[in-house]
Amino acid sequence: MKVNPRSNRLRPRRAALRCSSGDAEAGFSLVEVSAAMVIFFVAMLGIFVSFTYAVNYNAGNSSRAQALAVLQQVVEELRSKKFTPTKRDADLDGGTKATKYKTTDDGNRFRIQVVDDDPLTPGVQVDNSKTLKEITVTVVLDRPAPGWQTAMPARIVLRRVRAN
């Protein structure tokens, strides 16, 4: 205890606050906080890129499924046409057909290309027996987003035999 000379009273001595490192203040420095923020932002950027990739991949799967649905619809229309010795629908005349477009409910626009190798049309025969008709139908997203969608058209080769 120390005696106060003015009042002649005893006063307790205050203990100085000390850290184990010997500094009077404890906490993070500006450099440490900056380094932690950089690491945090790099990790967040990685997560953001992963989510973006997943969204684009799922959008590509959705457009591929829609292309297959459009392809199935076109093939069913072609299968319903007559191809017999006595009657043949005009839609089954040989050659490359004019490009058609189909827009789905969500706004995706698909380009439909039909190539008909007709055994009865000179110059476009695949089979010389004049019984086999080969129709190639290709459905492609008209304006694909950059990425794997550009290389993935939906394509089918439909072979029809002349019925009785």
Residue frames as qw, qx, qy, qz and C-alpha x, y, z in Angstrom:
[[0.000, 0.889, 0.459, 0.000, 0.00, 0.00, 0.00],
 [0.411, 0.299, 0.019, 0.861, 1.03, 3.45, -0.82],
 [0.165, -0.665, -0.462, 0.563, 0.39, 6.48, 1.24],
 [0.275, 0.770, 0.330, 0.473, -1.08, 9.48, -0.44],
 [0.406, -0.026, -0.293, 0.865, 0.95, 12.46, 0.69],
 [0.184, -0.357, -0.133, -0.906, -1.98, 14.86, 0.40],
 [0.679, -0.435, -0.208, -0.553, -4.55, 12.95, 2.31],
 [0.146, -0.453, 0.799, -0.368, -2.40, 10.76, 4.48],
 [0.849, 0.021, 0.322, -0.418, -4.66, 7.87, 3.63],
 [0.396, -0.237, 0.843, 0.274, -3.68, 4.51, 2.33],
 [0.674, 0.487, -0.094, -0.547, -4.64, 3.72, -1.23],
 [0.848, -0.015, 0.515, 0.125, -4.39, 0.31, -2.96],
 [0.076, -0.513, 0.583, 0.626, -1.92, 0.10, -5.81],
 [0.788, 0.454, 0.065, -0.411, -3.43, -0.67, -9.24],
 [0.657, -0.167, 0.660, 0.325, -2.07, -3.68, -11.08],
 [0.259, 0.522, -0.439, -0.684, -1.12, -3.04, -14.72],
 [0.881, 0.293, 0.284, -0.240, -2.92, -5.14, -17.27],
 [0.017, -0.593, 0.722, 0.355, -0.45, -7.26, -19.14],
 [0.908, 0.274, -0.142, -0.284, -0.84, -9.89, -21.90],
 [0.902, -0.245, 0.286, 0.212, 1.29, -12.94, -22.04],
 [0.707, 0.480, 0.125, 0.504, 3.17, -11.43, -25.01],
 [0.451, -0.316, -0.163, 0.819, 3.92, -8.34, -23.06],
 [0.026, 0.340, 0.337, 0.878, 1.81, -5.94, -25.20],
 [0.200, 0.164, 0.494, -0.830, -0.79, -3.78, -23.60],
 [0.656, 0.324, 0.019, -0.682, -3.32, -4.54, -26.47],
 [0.397, -0.047, 0.903, 0.159, -4.38, -7.85, -28.05],
 [0.627, 0.586, 0.277, -0.433, -6.13, -8.56, -31.42],
 [0.759, 0.327, 0.428, 0.366, -5.59, -9.05, -35.13],
 [0.206, -0.474, 0.241, 0.822, -3.40, -6.78, -37.17],
 [0.517, 0.621, -0.028, -0.589, -4.52, -5.20, -40.43],
 [0.256, 0.458, -0.787, -0.324, -2.29, -7.56, -42.43],
 [0.155, 0.036, 0.974, -0.160, -3.84, -10.62, -40.79],
 [0.463, 0.513, 0.490, -0.531, -7.37, -9.37, -41.46],
 [0.438, 0.630, -0.340, -0.544, -6.51, -8.57, -45.09],
 [0.119, 0.305, -0.928, -0.179, -4.98, -12.04, -45.62],
 [0.289, 0.229, 0.874, -0.316, -8.04, -13.71, -44.10],
 [0.498, 0.604, 0.209, -0.585, -10.36, -11.70, -46.37],
 [0.341, 0.542, -0.621, -0.452, -8.36, -12.66, -49.47],
 [0.020, -0.090, 0.996, -0.007, -8.55, -16.35, -48.54],
 [0.378, 0.410, 0.672, -0.487, -12.28, -16.03, -47.87],
 [0.481, 0.635, -0.064, -0.601, -12.94, -14.32, -51.21],
 [0.229, 0.400, -0.824, -0.331, -10.93, -16.93, -53.14],
 [0.155, 0.123, 0.963, -0.182, -12.98, -19.69, -51.49],
 [0.421, 0.553, 0.442, -0.566, -16.24, -17.86, -52.28],
 [0.377, 0.577, -0.434, -0.580, -15.16, -17.41, -55.90],
 [0.071, 0.181, -0.969, -0.154, -14.61, -21.17, -56.17],
 [0.264, 0.359, 0.820, -0.359, -18.07, -21.85, -54.79],
 [0.409, 0.629, 0.092, -0.654, -19.62, -19.31, -57.16],
 [0.285, 0.452, -0.696, -0.479, -17.92, -20.90, -60.18],
 [0.064, 0.037, 0.996, -0.044, -19.17, -24.33, -59.10],
 [0.351, 0.517, 0.602, -0.496, -22.77, -23.09, -58.82],
 [0.380, 0.627, -0.229, -0.641, -22.54, -21.36, -62.21],
 [0.150, 0.288, -0.892, -0.316, -21.25, -24.56, -63.81],
 [0.178, 0.233, 0.930, -0.222, -24.06, -26.59, -62.25],
 [0.400, 0.604, 0.326, -0.607, -26.74, -24.16, -63.44],
 [0.357, 0.567, -0.486, -0.561, -25.36, -24.15, -67.01],
 [0.033, 0.146, -0.980, -0.131, -25.07, -27.94, -67.04],
 [0.277, 0.390, 0.802, -0.357, -28.66, -28.35, -65.88],
 [0.416, 0.643, 0.032, -0.642, -29.87, -25.83, -68.47],
 [0.236, 0.433, -0.751, -0.440, -28.07, -27.86, -71.13],
 [0.100, 0.099, 0.987, -0.072, -29.79, -31.03, -69.97],
 [0.366, 0.546, 0.514, -0.551, -33.15, -29.29, -70.10],
 [0.413, 0.626, -0.271, -0.603, -32.61, -28.05, -73.65],
 [0.102, 0.266, -0.926, -0.249, -31.38, -31.52, -74.69],
 [0.238, 0.294, 0.887, -0.266, -34.56, -33.10, -73.30],
 [0.418, 0.646, 0.219, -0.600, -36.66, -30.53, -75.15],
 [0.273, 0.529, -0.616, -0.516, -34.75, -31.24, -78.38],
 [0.036, -0.031, 0.997, 0.068, -35.47, -34.96, -77.98],
 [0.339, 0.491, 0.666, -0.448, -39.17, -34.21, -77.44],
 [0.404, 0.668, -0.140, -0.609, -39.27, -32.08, -80.60],
 [0.134, 0.381, -0.849, -0.342, -37.40, -34.82, -82.47],
 [0.211, 0.181, 0.949, -0.150, -39.90, -37.45, -81.33],
 [0.415, 0.609, 0.378, -0.561, -42.79, -35.27, -82.47],
 [0.353, 0.617, -0.441, -0.548, -41.28, -34.82, -85.96],
 [0.029, 0.210, -0.963, -0.165, -40.54, -38.54, -86.28],
 [0.326, 0.349, 0.814, -0.331, -44.09, -39.46, -85.28],
 [0.457, 0.662, 0.062, -0.591, -45.43, -37.09, -87.96],
 [0.281, 0.522, -0.690, -0.415, -43.17, -38.70, -90.58],
 [0.121, -0.036, 0.991, -0.047, -44.16, -42.21, -89.49],
 [0.433, 0.466, 0.604, -0.481, -47.83, -41.36, -89.93],
 [0.387, 0.579, -0.316, -0.644, -47.32, -40.48, -93.62],
 [0.916, 0.256, 0.274, -0.145, -48.22, -43.00, -96.35],
 [0.062, 0.636, -0.700, -0.318, -45.39, -44.82, -98.15],
 [0.745, 0.143, 0.642, -0.110, -47.00, -47.64, -100.16],
 [0.390, 0.042, 0.681, 0.618, -46.67, -48.76, -103.79],
 [0.141, 0.666, 0.644, 0.348, -49.97, -47.07, -104.64],
 [0.135, -0.942, -0.176, -0.251, -49.78, -43.92, -102.53],
 [0.617, -0.094, -0.256, 0.738, -46.99, -41.75, -101.22],
 [0.139, -0.916, -0.284, 0.245, -47.51, -38.49, -99.29],
 [0.439, 0.819, -0.054, 0.365, -45.85, -35.41, -100.76],
 [0.383, -0.852, 0.328, -0.139, -43.99, -34.88, -97.47],
 [0.809, -0.296, 0.478, 0.172, -42.06, -38.08, -98.21],
 [0.689, 0.709, -0.052, 0.139, -40.64, -36.90, -101.53],
 [0.831, -0.115, -0.074, 0.540, -36.87, -37.21, -101.57],
 [0.353, 0.625, -0.055, 0.694, -34.29, -34.51, -100.96],
 [0.300, -0.137, -0.492, 0.805, -33.47, -31.99, -98.29],
 [0.119, -0.789, -0.591, -0.118, -36.53, -30.32, -96.85],
 [0.041, 0.734, -0.065, 0.675, -36.78, -26.64, -95.96],
 [0.305, 0.031, -0.679, 0.668, -35.55, -25.87, -92.46],
 [0.438, -0.689, -0.436, -0.379, -38.35, -25.56, -89.91],
 [0.104, 0.326, -0.543, 0.767, -38.30, -23.91, -86.51],
 [0.578, -0.555, -0.577, -0.157, -40.15, -24.86, -83.35],
 [0.031, -0.497, 0.415, -0.762, -40.36, -22.69, -80.24],
 [0.447, -0.299, -0.818, 0.204, -41.05, -24.41, -76.92],
 [0.351, -0.823, -0.431, -0.119, -43.11, -23.01, -74.06],
 [0.555, -0.684, -0.061, 0.470, -40.06, -21.63, -72.23],
 [0.190, 0.925, -0.134, -0.300, -38.82, -19.72, -75.29],
 [0.445, -0.381, 0.697, 0.414, -36.15, -22.11, -76.62],
 [0.660, 0.605, -0.106, -0.433, -36.14, -22.16, -80.40],
 [0.656, -0.200, 0.692, 0.225, -35.08, -25.33, -82.22],
 [0.390, 0.549, -0.480, -0.563, -33.97, -25.72, -85.84],
 [0.789, 0.077, 0.596, -0.125, -35.33, -28.87, -87.54],
 [0.278, 0.557, -0.604, -0.497, -33.60, -30.26, -90.63],
 [0.834, 0.119, 0.508, -0.178, -34.99, -33.26, -92.54],
 [0.186, 0.514, -0.700, -0.460, -33.02, -35.08, -95.24],
 [0.838, 0.171, 0.397, -0.334, -35.01, -37.71, -97.15],
 [0.017, -0.391, 0.821, 0.416, -33.13, -40.30, -99.22],
 [0.758, 0.279, 0.269, -0.524, -36.02, -41.52, -101.34],
 [0.527, -0.102, 0.783, 0.313, -35.57, -44.73, -103.36],
 [0.492, 0.630, 0.588, 0.123, -37.96, -43.44, -106.03],
 [0.140, 0.973, -0.042, -0.178, -36.29, -40.05, -106.55],
 [0.829, 0.388, -0.087, 0.393, -33.28, -40.22, -108.90],
 [0.340, 0.632, -0.316, 0.621, -30.00, -39.15, -107.32],
 [0.332, -0.544, 0.452, -0.624, -31.00, -39.50, -103.66],
 [0.921, -0.129, -0.286, -0.232, -31.10, -43.28, -103.31],
 [0.330, -0.605, 0.693, -0.211, -29.45, -45.25, -100.56],
 [0.587, -0.007, 0.805, -0.081, -30.97, -48.61, -101.43],
 [0.192, 0.261, -0.637, -0.700, -31.13, -49.79, -105.05],
 [0.027, 0.268, 0.962, 0.037, -33.94, -52.24, -104.32],
 [0.225, -0.314, -0.249, -0.888, -36.33, -49.26, -104.16],
 [0.581, -0.513, -0.617, -0.134, -37.92, -50.52, -100.98],
 [0.562, -0.471, -0.386, 0.560, -35.99, -48.69, -98.27],
 [0.072, 0.856, 0.095, 0.502, -36.47, -45.03, -97.49],
 [0.612, -0.259, -0.380, 0.643, -33.98, -43.39, -95.13],
 [0.072, -0.880, -0.172, -0.437, -34.90, -40.13, -93.44],
 [0.542, -0.073, -0.417, 0.726, -32.42, -38.26, -91.26],
 [0.237, -0.877, -0.273, -0.315, -33.92, -35.76, -88.81],
 [0.521, 0.028, -0.370, 0.769, -31.68, -33.35, -86.90],
 [0.282, -0.889, -0.298, -0.206, -32.90, -31.01, -84.17],
 [0.550, 0.072, -0.272, 0.786, -30.52, -28.34, -82.86],
 [0.202, -0.779, -0.356, 0.475, -30.96, -25.47, -80.43],
 [0.449, 0.810, 0.217, 0.309, -31.12, -22.40, -82.67],
 [0.114, 0.815, -0.308, 0.477, -29.08, -20.09, -80.43],
 [0.839, -0.313, -0.388, 0.216, -27.15, -22.30, -78.04],
 [0.367, -0.907, 0.207, -0.005, -25.34, -20.83, -75.08],
 [0.360, 0.659, -0.652, 0.100, -21.57, -21.18, -75.24],
 [0.510, -0.377, 0.720, -0.282, -20.50, -24.56, -74.04],
 [0.265, -0.085, 0.948, 0.156, -21.25, -28.18, -74.75],
 [0.538, 0.527, 0.511, -0.415, -24.75, -27.45, -76.13],
 [0.374, 0.693, -0.324, -0.525, -23.31, -26.37, -79.49],
 [0.182, 0.392, -0.871, -0.233, -21.90, -29.83, -80.21],
 [0.221, 0.094, 0.936, -0.257, -24.91, -31.88, -79.13],
 [0.519, 0.069, -0.282, -0.804, -27.63, -32.01, -81.79],
 [0.645, 0.071, 0.692, -0.316, -30.41, -34.55, -81.45],
 [0.402, 0.419, -0.594, -0.556, -30.29, -36.73, -84.57],
 [0.692, 0.047, 0.693, -0.199, -32.11, -39.85, -85.69],
 [0.217, 0.257, -0.730, -0.594, -32.08, -41.91, -88.86],
 [0.681, 0.196, 0.486, -0.511, -35.52, -43.28, -89.64],
 [0.049, 0.183, -0.857, -0.480, -35.71, -46.17, -92.11],
 [0.669, 0.258, 0.346, -0.605, -39.04, -46.99, -93.68],
 [0.236, -0.011, 0.903, 0.359, -39.83, -49.99, -95.82],
 [0.411, 0.021, -0.372, -0.832, -42.40, -49.65, -98.55],
 [0.435, 0.090, 0.774, -0.451, -45.60, -51.20, -97.18],
 [0.089, 0.267, 0.866, 0.414, -48.28, -53.02, -99.11]]
